[in-house]
Amino acid sequence: MLGSALLWRVANRMDGLDGDVSSGAAVEVFDAVFEHDVHGVDYEASDLLYGSDAYSSHAAEHFGGMGIPSTLAQLMDLQKYSSGPFCFLWYAAFITEQTT
């Protein structure tokens, strides 16, 4: 487990395949808390989601002009300096639900 976050919604795709889970569905999450030993782990959504036609439009909304982070450490830095809820994409297949 890399950490925990609150799930906001299934991310809208720009390629017309909304709801097609087999084609790489993504979710928008926020308020993430990552484990301490994962700082150097690649943030795979940086290339595979934000770099795709389906989700590239989310980059400006989530990161403004600061660039897309390539590691979880960079993602955590952006989150730390955000003035409001910090939302970003995550692969839906890598989400497990935990209720308390």
C-alpha positions as CSV (number, residue, x, y, z in Angstrom):
1,M,0.0,0.0,0.0
2,L,1.3,3.4,-1.0
3,G,-1.0,5.5,1.1
4,S,-4.6,6.5,1.5
5,A,-6.8,9.2,-0.1
6,L,-10.4,10.3,-0.4
7,L,-12.1,9.3,-3.6
8,W,-13.9,12.2,-5.3
9,R,-15.2,10.8,-8.6
10,V,-14.4,8.8,-11.8
11,A,-12.5,11.1,-14.0
12,N,-14.1,12.2,-17.3
13,R,-12.4,11.0,-20.4
14,M,-11.9,13.2,-23.4
15,D,-11.8,10.3,-25.9
16,G,-15.5,9.3,-25.7
17,L,-14.9,6.0,-23.8
18,D,-16.4,7.0,-20.4
19,G,-17.3,4.0,-18.4
20,D,-15.1,1.6,-20.3
21,V,-13.0,0.2,-17.4
22,S,-11.0,-2.0,-19.7
23,S,-9.5,1.0,-21.4
24,G,-7.8,2.4,-18.2
25,A,-10.3,4.2,-16.0
26,A,-9.0,6.8,-13.7
27,V,-10.4,8.4,-10.6
28,E,-9.8,11.8,-9.0
29,V,-8.6,11.6,-5.4
30,F,-7.7,14.2,-2.9
31,D,-6.2,14.6,0.6
32,A,-3.7,11.8,0.0
33,V,-1.4,10.6,2.8
34,F,1.5,8.5,1.5
35,E,3.6,6.1,3.4
36,H,7.1,7.5,4.3
37,D,9.1,4.9,2.3
38,V,7.4,5.6,-1.0
39,H,8.8,9.1,-1.7
40,G,11.0,7.9,-4.6
41,V,8.3,5.8,-6.2
42,D,7.3,6.9,-9.7
43,Y,3.9,8.6,-10.0
44,E,2.8,6.5,-12.9
45,A,-0.2,8.6,-13.8
46,S,2.1,11.4,-14.8
47,D,2.9,9.8,-18.2
48,L,0.3,7.1,-18.5
49,L,-2.8,9.1,-17.6
50,Y,-1.9,12.8,-18.0
51,G,0.1,12.0,-21.1
52,S,-2.9,10.3,-22.8
53,D,-5.5,11.8,-25.1
54,A,-8.2,10.6,-22.6
55,Y,-7.0,12.5,-19.5
56,S,-4.5,15.2,-20.7
57,S,-7.0,18.0,-20.1
58,H,-6.9,17.3,-16.4
59,A,-3.3,18.4,-16.1
60,A,-4.1,22.1,-16.2
61,E,-7.0,21.7,-13.8
62,H,-4.9,19.7,-11.2
63,F,-1.5,21.3,-11.5
64,G,-1.9,24.7,-13.2
65,G,1.4,25.7,-14.7
66,M,3.6,23.9,-12.2
67,G,4.1,20.8,-14.4
68,I,3.0,17.2,-13.8
69,P,5.0,15.5,-11.0
70,S,6.9,12.4,-11.9
71,T,7.4,11.0,-8.4
72,L,5.2,10.7,-5.4
73,A,7.6,13.0,-3.5
74,Q,6.9,15.7,-6.1
75,L,3.2,15.1,-5.8
76,M,3.4,15.4,-2.1
77,D,5.3,18.7,-2.4
78,L,2.6,20.1,-4.6
79,Q,-0.1,18.9,-2.2
80,K,1.8,20.4,0.8
81,Y,1.9,23.9,-0.7
82,S,-1.7,23.8,-2.1
83,S,-4.1,26.3,-0.5
84,G,-7.1,24.1,-1.0
85,P,-8.0,20.5,-1.6
86,F,-5.4,19.0,-3.9
87,C,-6.9,16.7,-6.5
88,F,-5.1,14.4,-8.9
89,L,-5.6,11.3,-11.0
90,W,-5.0,7.7,-9.9
91,Y,-5.6,4.4,-11.7
92,A,-9.0,3.0,-10.6
93,A,-7.7,-0.5,-10.8
94,F,-5.2,0.3,-8.0
95,I,-7.9,1.6,-5.5
96,T,-9.1,-0.6,-2.7
97,E,-11.9,0.6,-0.5
98,Q,-11.5,0.8,3.2
99,T,-14.3,1.9,5.5
100,T,-14.0,2.8,9.1
